[in-house]
Amino acid sequence: MLDLAFAIGHHLLVFGLFGVLFAELIAVRKGMDTAAVARIAAVDLWYGVLAGLIVAVGFSRAVFAAKGWRYYEHNGFFWAKIATFAVIGLLSVPPTIRFIAWRKAGVAPSDDQVAGVRGFLHAEVVLFALLPAFAAAMARGYGEF
């Protein structure tokens, strides 16, 4: 039952994170005003919370659930998934810094600033698509070394 609970929680958190990322991609657009910046900064806080919970639940699942750490530690797709998630996390830092700076300054971002942030968000979305592919391969026993 613990394995099922971890799996459900992990998947719901990942879907939630993607929803937040997609919401940011839709909301960050040219012509944003200060109210939009405040809303996006609040949404971005959830991005960080969900990402942290995904890491905690995911590693708990790997260590304490049915397959155990020995299954995961020797799987290339597991490590590819972890590395991809880490890169997505690193790509999320510049937008977060921008959102905070825009909110604190109380100014609307320029269209060039918005375009720069959208580039990071697009890269995150593209990389995010790799996560379920790696997870599916890993769950089927591919990538063992």
PETA-V975934 format. One record per helix or strand. SS is the DSSP state (H for helix, E for strand). FROM is the first residue (numbers start at 1). TO is the last residue. Records with the same first field share a line. If there is no record, write none. Layout:
SS=FROM-TO ; FROM-TO
This chain:
H=2-27 ; 34-64 ; 69-73 ; 76-105 ; 111-139
E=75-75 ; 144-144
